[in-house]
Amino acid sequence: MTPGLPLLSGTRRAWSQARRVLALRLDNLGDLLMTTPALAAIRESLPPEARLTLLTSPAGAAAAAHLPFVDELLVFDAPWVGGGTPKTAIGLAETALLLRLADGAYDAAVIFTVCTQSALPGALLCRMAGIPLVLAHNRENPYALLSDWIAEPDHVADTMRHEVRRQLDLVAAVGWRTDDERLRFELRQADRARVAAALAAAGVAPARRDAGATRCCTRAHRPHRGAGRPNGLPASAGHWPRPGWRCWWPATAPTNRCAPRCWRACAARAGRSGRRRWVNWRR
């Protein structure tokens, strides 16, 4: 947990007794992926009979099948999140979701946001659904809309916390932690077959394909500060698999990406090993 952030010890007992937990991550697919360690922390801190429900956007829903620790999925195109485009008359989708949340009889809810978003629309929804425990970061005093909250410590800057660290700190405030803080995403055999078919269509010979993966700075969750080893390289960067192809996907948001010097060092090391590189980037 980041030093200096509060531990909401007064309510930890109440949160430890929750058995039906709702997690809200209503923005993009990448944001949901950055939240997977925190979701895993919730799941691993709950008893086996507890249930974890994820409320996410249509974009985020694409990852649901790859998150085995999520028991139930709810999809909502929130109008207060950038990119939200409700396709029904104003109020209809919100009313339908409110009724469904009320039927869910949730004991607790965690609202995951970035520092430029407000948790209050989701908090109001949870209150109207009768959810007694609601946790989030918030910049202004939410009064009774949030039962537990951490005053927003982040501002947009290169030195701000990594998104993974932000969400892990949030759930740690009520005692939910995991020993494995890496991103979570379960690949299925069907996924591997689709990638193999796409590579074959692109003319990549089977002998040149490589299913190995090397994680970068996400373990330490420090954008622009390096991680893992003294020179900023991840511990696995010195052990490249056999020569082949590697897809590089640098994130666009500063809170989601590794230090540029780490990317450069990893790419250079891959080049020296004879590895071909794909760089996949979007503006």
C-alpha positions, 0 to 999 in steps of 0.5 A: 500500500502506498505510504501515507494513505489512510487505512479505514480500520474503523469499518474493516470489520463491516467490510470483512462480513460482506458476502455480496460485493459489487465492483463498478468500473464503468469506463474502458477495457484497458481501465478494467484490465488495470483493475484486475489485481484489485478485483482479485484482492477482493475475491481472495479476501472473501470467503468461498461462498461470497459472490463478486459482481462486476458492473462495467461498460460494454467495452469492459464486458469483452474481458469478462470471460477472461476473469474467472474470479468474477461471478456475475457480469452486469453491463451499463453504458454510463452517461457520466463516463466519457464515451457513454452513449445510452441508446434509450430514452433518458432515465430508462436504462438507469431505472432498469439498472437501479431495479436490478441492483436493488434485487441483487441485495448487495452488502458492499460496493467499490467504485473504481475511477481515475482521478479525473472522474467522479464517483458520486453518480455511481455512489448515488446509484448504490445508495438508491439500490440500498447498498450499505457499504460503498467505497471510492476515492473522492475529491469533495466531501460525499457526506452520506453518499459514501460510507467509506472514502479516501480523499482524492490524492492524485492529479494528472502528472507524470509522477502520479501513481500507476493505475494498478497501484491506485486501485490496490490502495483503495481496496487495501484501505478496508483490508482486502489484499492480494499477494500477487499484484500482477494483471490478471487475464486468463487465456483460453485455448480458443483465444490461442487458436484465433491468434495462431490463425491470424498470424498464419494469415499474416504469413508468420511461419509456425516456427517463428511464433512465440507464446512467451510473455515478459511483463514490464513495470506493472509489478511495481506500478511506478510509471516513469520510475523503472521497476524490478531491477536497479536499471529499471528492467523487469526481472524476466527481461534478461531471459528471452524465449527463442527468437520469434515475434513479440507484440509491444503495446505501450499504453496511452495514459501515463498511469497505465504505462511503464517508464519510457527507458524501460520500454527502450531497454526491453526493445533493445534487448529483444533486438539483440536477441534477433527477435522481431518486434510489432509495435501496436500503438493508438493515438 
